[in-house]
Amino acid sequence: MSQKTVRLTMAQALARFMTRQMTVIEGEKVPIFGGAFAIFGHGNVAGVGEALYAVRDELPTYRGQNEQGMAHAAIAFAKASFRRRFMAATTSIGPGALNMVTAAALAHVNRLPILLLPGDVFANRGPDPVLQQVENFGDGTVSANDCFKPVSRYFDRITRPEQIMPALRRAMEVLTDPAECGPVTLSLCQDVQAEAYDYPESFFEERVWKTRRVLPDADEFASAAVALQKAKKPVIIAGGGVLYSEASEALRTFAENHGLPVMETQAGKSSLPHDHYLNMGSVGVTGTSAANQLAEEADLVLAVGTRLQDFTTGSWALFRNEDLEIVGLNVQPFDAGKHGAMPLVGDARTTLEALDASLGGWQADQDWTDSALKGKAEWLEAAGRATAPTNELPSDAQVIGAVQRARDNAILVCAAGGLPGELHKLWQARGPGSYHLEYGFSTMGYEIAGGLGVKLARPYDDVVVMVGDGSYMMLNSEIASSIMLGAKLTIVLLDNAGYGCINRLQMATGGANFNNLLKDTYHEVLPQIDFAAHAASMGAVARKVASIAELEAALKETERETRTTVLVIDTDPLITTEAGGAWWDVAVPEVSDRKQVNAARKDYEQALKDQKHV
């Protein structure tokens, strides 16, 4: 019996396949691809461009302004969707493709799905070297797109039209797998995009992808339960895996039933509401005093959905208890067993529910829980002082306080620099996903593009982006995209005239103030940047405010504005919240002519003594 086929170009087959992939959100079947971002060039406009045009009613295509920015937006869409839905991003060959590599690395580090579709050279090699082709003198198979290989969970180069079938099947498995999830790159040779093939109709049958929930191994589960029951001072560290597993309710129930304090990573913040009595807030280098004091004393850490990055562990100097055990509850074995942890490989939600049932009436010592509550009360007082209004040049914390008071129910978006540390400590997240930080790769320029992706994923929510002047200067062009798409953002731009965060780190390691704040750079004339005028030139409603009170009033006034709004405020580059926090391993030069560096080196060597190597 002959197989029914349909003749399509490879690019048409790709586009049609994408429209047939579905998922279920709150009982409703929806397309798993939320759309495609595209900047067309000679390497993708004729093939992929024509194919996306044909399916534009089923799979919307959004025009980005910068390839990195549009990929950031696509990644933020997936993060805001808790990885249940995702997007594609396509570029031409050469610089367009390479502009997406940073975004691919961001997605790789943060375990976030995106389908990257860069154009590539001609498979038939006939017109070589084509415009924008990278040539290797010793390897004729090398392409610029090989740069995606180390930052892709799955990479394939499509050199024949039929290869797209196994490649797309494998891509979908990776994009939807909770353990392997991350960026997939299909490098599309531009001549092959236009080549036709008789594809089996079965390849385009609708498929519904559902969340895979892995149950833990019986022996690992039993060992973890016993370890918890023996613990005298247990804590939970909630990572991004709690949110991606939609395990917030299971976490709350488990913590309440057994009296365990919970602390949150950057990716895990908002796993519990900030005002839940067992939520101690952020942990680690940018942690609260409440969380870090408990971490120092803890004899067991139940690490749920976290990869235990150095900011979480204080570069492994935070945990001081000699009897510390770590139970690594993670769907990815690579993360579950990190740093000598007792691995507990499984889905966060189902495993927490099973642990809850297994432990029965067991509870942590009441004295331990009581000390946690006392520490939280003390921290809240300190945080209140840090975020209180001022009539002077404000700190980042005081700006955060103003945003919180004016737009309490917003989704807060941010990324690199000093703001994430202050937000991790001080922002009061209301519900799952209301705190959206990219800090795994700490990518300057993610903020505005990321805000756009969040708004596309959650169009009815208020999205507030906080960004420093340094990040704004690196990548601001997706403001124009937000205007084009009617995706209203509120952007609060904190201008401290340079890279204030790194300047503070430079000072803390004994370095001279050099090349970070604009005034400390080599220059003949300092730039007088009118950020409000710049944002307005892209179509935003923009103004500069002169004080915290004026910022707070402007935030309230513009909440109902239909266009993206940019509010600019000058801030102090040196002030940071003193309360909370932990040591971070930043190597200080062993030899220097400067006494400040030598003094910092002595402090550094002393701090190293608390660092654990496991």
Salt bridges, closest charged atoms under 4 A:
GLU58 OE1 - ARG20 NH1 3.58
ASP120 OD2 - ARG157 NE 2.78
ASP146 OD1 - LYS149 NZ 2.94
ASP146 OD1 - ARG157 NH2 3.53
GLU162 OE2 - ARG160 NH2 2.69
GLU173 OE1 - ARG212 NH2 3.94
ASP177 OD2 - ARG212 NH1 2.80
ASP198 OD1 - ARG7 NH1 3.20
GLU206 OE2 - LYS29 NZ 2.60
GLU246 OE1 - ARG84 NH1 2.81
GLU246 OE1 - ARG213 NH2 3.84
GLU249 OE2 - ARG252 NH2 2.16
GLU256 OE1 - ARG252 NH1 2.63
GLU256 OE2 - HIS276 NE2 2.70
GLU297 OE1 - LYS233 NZ 3.52
GLU322 OE2 - LYS612 NZ 3.98
ASP335 OD1 - ARG111 NH2 2.89
ASP335 OD1 - LYS338 NZ 2.96
ASP347 OD1 - ARG213 NH1 3.04
ASP356 OD1 - HIS258 NE2 2.72
GLU378 OE2 - LYS374 NZ 2.69
ASP408 OD2 - ARG430 NH2 2.35
ASP461 OD2 - ARG458 NE 2.95
ASP462 OD2 - ARG407 NE 2.85
ASP520 OD1 - LYS519 NZ 3.28
GLU552 OE1 - ARG405 NE 3.17
GLU557 OE1 - ARG543 NH1 3.12
ASP570 OD1 - LYS544 NZ 3.06
GLU605 OE2 - ARG601 NE 2.95
ASP610 OD2 - ARG320 NH2 3.73
